Amino acid sequence: QVQLVESGGGLVQPGGSLRLSCAASGFIFSSSWMNWVRQAPGKGLEWVSLSGGGRPIYADSVKGRFTISRDNAKNTLYLQMNSLKPEDTAVYYCADWAQGWGQGTQVTVSS
């Protein structure tokens, strides 16, 4: 069955960095269009980034600070997050719209 498992979240100070991982199984990862989506406390879902058939795409709120990448040999999606801000605090999910979503990993940016 399809599984998406995020990891790498945690508590980081403003200006710090984290790298999230999403381990995928149960579908052909190499041809999938993979997204990162986040949900801040008390807010709705916000799409963050896409890795698909072309160049990666980013939300304006993270452009220049976050980098999405993937290792198709390891069936793993990554999100490198630099220059983190308190407003980046959220649960981060990886998702393939057709295959499903992971359970999420919490990122908290606070001093």
FILUMMI-156286 format. One record per residue: residue in one letter; residue number from 1; x, y, z of N, C-alpha, C in turn. Coordinates in Angstrom, 1 decimal. Layout:
REM residues N
NODE  residuo  num     n.u     n.v     n.w    ca.u    ca.v    ca.w     c.u     c.v     c.w
NODE        a  NUM       X       Y       Z       X       Y       Z       X       Y       Z
...
REM end
This chain:
REM residues 111
NODE  residuo  num     n.u     n.v     n.w    ca.u    ca.v    ca.w     c.u     c.v     c.w
NODE        q    1     0.8    -1.2     0.0     0.0     0.0     0.0     0.9     1.2     0.0
NODE        v    2     0.3     2.4    -0.4     1.0     3.6    -0.4     1.3     4.1     1.0
NODE        q    3     2.6     4.5     1.1     3.0     5.1     2.4     3.9     6.3     2.1
NODE        l    4     3.7     7.3     2.8     4.5     8.5     2.8     4.8     8.9     4.3
NODE        v    5     6.1     8.9     4.6     6.5     9.1     6.0     7.4    10.2     6.1
NODE        e    6     7.0    11.3     6.7     7.9    12.5     6.9     8.7    12.4     8.1
NODE        s    7     9.9    13.0     8.1    10.7    13.1     9.3    11.6    14.3     9.2
NODE        g    8    12.3    14.7    10.3    13.2    15.8    10.3    12.7    17.1    10.9
NODE        g    9    11.5    17.1    11.3    11.0    18.3    12.0    11.6    18.5    13.4
NODE        g   10    11.3    19.6    14.0    11.8    19.9    15.3    11.7    21.3    15.7
NODE        l   11    12.4    21.7    16.7    12.4    23.1    17.2    13.7    23.7    16.7
NODE        v   12    13.6    24.9    16.1    14.8    25.6    15.6    14.6    27.1    15.9
NODE        q   13    15.7    27.8    16.1    15.7    29.2    16.3    15.5    30.0    15.0
NODE        p   14    14.9    31.2    15.1    14.8    32.0    13.9    16.2    32.1    13.2
NODE        g   15    16.2    32.0    11.9    17.4    32.1    11.1    18.1    30.7    10.9
NODE        g   16    17.6    29.7    11.6    18.2    28.4    11.5    17.7    27.6    10.3
NODE        s   17    18.1    26.4    10.3    17.8    25.5     9.1    17.4    24.1     9.6
NODE        l   18    16.6    23.5     8.8    16.1    22.1     9.0    16.0    21.5     7.6
NODE        r   19    16.2    20.2     7.6    15.9    19.4     6.3    14.9    18.3     6.6
NODE        l   20    13.8    18.4     5.9    12.7    17.4     6.1    12.9    16.3     5.0
NODE        s   21    12.5    15.1     5.4    12.6    14.0     4.5    11.2    13.4     4.4
NODE        c   22    10.9    12.8     3.2     9.6    12.1     3.0    10.0    10.8     2.3
NODE        a   23     9.8     9.7     3.0    10.1     8.4     2.5     8.8     7.8     1.9
NODE        a   24     8.9     7.4     0.6     7.7     7.0    -0.1     7.8     5.5    -0.5
NODE        s   25     6.7     4.8    -0.5     6.7     3.4    -0.9     5.3     3.1    -1.4
NODE        g   26     5.2     2.0    -2.2     3.9     1.6    -2.7     3.4     2.1    -4.0
NODE        f   27     4.2     3.0    -4.6     3.9     3.6    -6.0     5.2     3.9    -6.6
NODE        i   28     5.1     4.3    -7.9     6.3     4.6    -8.7     6.7     6.1    -8.4
NODE        f   29     7.6     6.2    -7.4     8.0     7.5    -7.0     8.6     8.3    -8.0
NODE        s   30     9.5     7.7    -8.9    10.3     8.4    -9.8     9.4     9.2   -10.8
NODE        s   31     8.2     8.8   -11.1     7.4     9.5   -12.0     6.3    10.3   -11.4
NODE        s   32     6.4    10.4   -10.1     5.3    11.1    -9.3     5.6    12.6    -9.2
NODE        w   33     4.6    13.4    -9.1     4.7    14.9    -8.8     4.5    15.0    -7.3
NODE        m   34     5.5    15.4    -6.6     5.5    15.4    -5.2     5.5    16.8    -4.7
NODE        n   35     4.6    17.0    -3.7     4.4    18.3    -3.1     4.8    18.3    -1.6
NODE        w   36     5.2    19.5    -1.1     5.2    19.8     0.3     4.1    20.8     0.6
NODE        v   37     3.3    20.5     1.6     2.2    21.4     2.0     2.3    21.6     3.5
NODE        r   38     1.9    22.7     4.1     2.0    22.9     5.5     0.7    23.5     6.0
NODE        q   39     0.6    23.3     7.4    -0.6    23.9     8.0    -0.1    24.5     9.3
NODE        a   40    -0.2    25.8     9.4     0.2    26.5    10.6    -0.9    26.4    11.7
NODE        p   41    -0.6    26.6    12.9    -1.6    26.5    14.0    -2.8    27.4    13.7
NODE        g   42    -4.0    26.8    13.7    -5.2    27.6    13.5    -5.5    28.1    12.1
NODE        k   43    -4.7    27.7    11.2    -4.8    28.1     9.8    -5.1    27.0     8.8
NODE        g   44    -5.4    27.3     7.6    -5.7    26.3     6.6    -4.4    25.8     6.0
NODE        l   45    -4.5    24.9     5.0    -3.4    24.3     4.4    -2.8    25.3     3.4
NODE        e   46    -1.5    25.3     3.4    -0.7    26.2     2.4     0.2    25.3     1.6
NODE        w   47     0.1    25.3     0.3     1.0    24.6    -0.6     2.4    25.3    -0.5
NODE        v   48     3.4    24.5    -0.5     4.8    25.1    -0.3     5.6    24.9    -1.5
NODE        s   49     5.7    23.7    -2.1     6.6    23.4    -3.2     6.2    22.2    -3.9
NODE        l   50     6.6    22.1    -5.2     6.3    21.0    -6.1     7.6    20.5    -6.8
NODE        s   51     7.8    19.2    -6.8     8.9    18.6    -7.6     8.2    17.6    -8.6
NODE        g   52     8.2    18.0    -9.9     7.5    17.2   -10.8     8.3    17.1   -12.1
NODE        g   53     7.6    17.3   -13.2     8.2    17.0   -14.5     9.2    18.1   -15.0
NODE        g   54     9.2    19.2   -14.3    10.1    20.3   -14.8    10.9    20.9   -13.6
NODE        r   55    11.1    22.2   -13.7    11.8    22.8   -12.6    10.9    22.9   -11.3
NODE        p   56    11.5    22.8   -10.2    10.8    23.0    -8.9    10.0    24.3    -8.9
NODE        i   57     8.9    24.3    -8.2     8.1    25.5    -8.0     7.9    25.7    -6.5
NODE        y   58     7.8    27.0    -6.2     7.8    27.4    -4.8     6.7    28.4    -4.5
NODE        a   59     6.1    28.4    -3.4     5.2    29.5    -3.0     6.1    30.7    -2.7
NODE        d   60     5.5    31.9    -3.0     6.3    33.1    -2.8     6.8    33.2    -1.3
NODE        s   61     6.0    32.7    -0.4     6.4    32.8     1.0     7.7    32.1     1.4
NODE        v   62     8.1    31.2     0.5     9.3    30.4     0.9    10.4    30.5    -0.2
NODE        k   63    10.1    31.2    -1.3    11.0    31.2    -2.4    12.3    31.9    -2.0
NODE        g   64    13.4    31.3    -2.4    14.7    31.8    -2.0    15.3    31.3    -0.7
NODE        r   65    14.4    30.6     0.1    14.8    30.1     1.4    14.7    28.6     1.5
NODE        f   66    13.7    28.0     0.8    13.5    26.6     0.8    13.9    26.0    -0.5
NODE        t   67    14.4    24.7    -0.5    14.8    24.0    -1.7    14.2    22.6    -1.6
NODE        i   68    13.4    22.2    -2.6    12.9    20.9    -2.7    13.8    20.1    -3.6
NODE        s   69    14.0    18.8    -3.2    14.9    17.9    -4.0    14.4    16.5    -3.8
NODE        r   70    14.9    15.6    -4.6    14.5    14.2    -4.5    15.6    13.3    -4.9
NODE        d   71    15.6    12.1    -4.3    16.5    11.0    -4.6    15.6     9.8    -5.1
NODE        n   72    15.5     9.7    -6.4    14.6     8.6    -6.9    15.1     7.2    -6.6
NODE        a   73    16.4     7.1    -6.4    16.9     5.8    -6.1    16.5     5.4    -4.7
NODE        k   74    16.3     6.4    -3.8    15.9     6.1    -2.4    14.5     6.3    -2.2
NODE        n   75    13.7     6.7    -3.2    12.3     7.0    -3.1    12.1     8.0    -2.0
NODE        t   76    12.8     9.0    -2.0    12.8    10.0    -0.9    12.7    11.4    -1.4
NODE        l   77    11.8    12.2    -0.8    11.7    13.6    -1.2    12.3    14.4     0.0
NODE        y   78    12.9    15.6    -0.3    13.5    16.4     0.7    13.0    17.8     0.6
NODE        l   79    13.1    18.5     1.8    12.8    20.0     1.8    13.9    20.6     2.7
NODE        q   80    14.8    21.3     2.1    15.8    22.0     2.8    15.3    23.4     3.1
NODE        m   81    15.2    23.7     4.4    14.6    25.0     4.8    15.7    25.8     5.5
NODE        n   82    16.0    27.0     5.0    17.0    27.9     5.5    16.3    29.2     5.9
NODE        s   83    17.0    30.0     6.7    16.6    31.3     7.1    15.1    31.2     7.7
NODE        l   84    14.9    30.2     8.5    13.6    30.0     9.0    13.0    31.2     9.9
NODE        k   85    11.7    31.4     9.7    11.1    32.5    10.4    10.0    31.9    11.3
NODE        p   86     9.6    32.6    12.4     8.5    32.1    13.2     7.2    31.7    12.4
NODE        e   87     7.0    32.5    11.4     5.8    32.2    10.6     5.9    30.9     9.7
NODE        d   88     7.1    30.3     9.7     7.2    29.0     9.1     6.8    27.8    10.0
NODE        t   89     6.4    28.1    11.3     6.0    27.1    12.2     4.7    26.5    11.7
NODE        a   90     4.7    25.2    11.5     3.6    24.5    10.9     3.8    23.0    11.0
NODE        v   91     2.8    22.2    10.7     3.0    20.8    10.4     3.2    20.7     8.9
NODE        y   92     4.3    20.0     8.5     4.6    19.9     7.1     4.3    18.5     6.6
NODE        y   93     3.6    18.4     5.5     3.2    17.2     4.9     3.8    17.0     3.5
NODE        c   94     4.2    15.8     3.1     4.5    15.6     1.7     3.2    14.9     1.1
NODE        a   95     3.0    15.1    -0.2     1.8    14.6    -0.8     1.9    14.4    -2.3
NODE        d   96     1.4    13.4    -2.8     1.1    13.2    -4.2    -0.4    13.2    -4.3
NODE        w   97    -0.9    14.2    -5.1    -2.4    14.3    -5.1    -3.1    13.1    -5.4
NODE        a   98    -2.5    12.2    -6.2    -3.2    11.0    -6.6    -3.0     9.8    -5.6
NODE        q   99    -1.8     9.8    -5.0    -1.5     8.7    -4.1    -1.8     8.9    -2.6
NODE        g  100    -1.7    10.2    -2.2    -2.0    10.4    -0.8    -1.1    11.3    -0.1
NODE        w  101    -1.2    11.4     1.2    -0.5    12.3     2.1     0.2    11.5     3.2
NODE        g  102     1.3    12.1     3.7     1.9    11.5     4.9     1.2    12.0     6.1
NODE        q  103     1.8    11.6     7.3     1.2    12.0     8.6     1.6    13.4     9.1
NODE        g  104     2.7    13.9     8.5     3.2    15.2     8.8     4.3    15.2     9.9
NODE        t  105     5.1    16.3     9.8     6.1    16.4    10.8     6.1    17.9    11.3
NODE        q  106     6.2    18.1    12.6     6.1    19.4    13.2     7.4    20.2    13.1
NODE        v  107     7.3    21.4    12.6     8.4    22.3    12.6     8.0    23.6    13.4
NODE        t  108     8.8    23.9    14.4     8.5    25.0    15.3     9.8    25.9    15.2
NODE        v  109     9.5    27.2    14.9    10.6    28.2    14.8    10.4    29.2    15.9
NODE        s  110    11.2    29.2    16.9    11.0    30.0    18.1    12.3    30.2    18.8
NODE        s  111    12.5    31.4    19.4    13.6    31.6    20.2    13.3    31.3    21.7
REM end
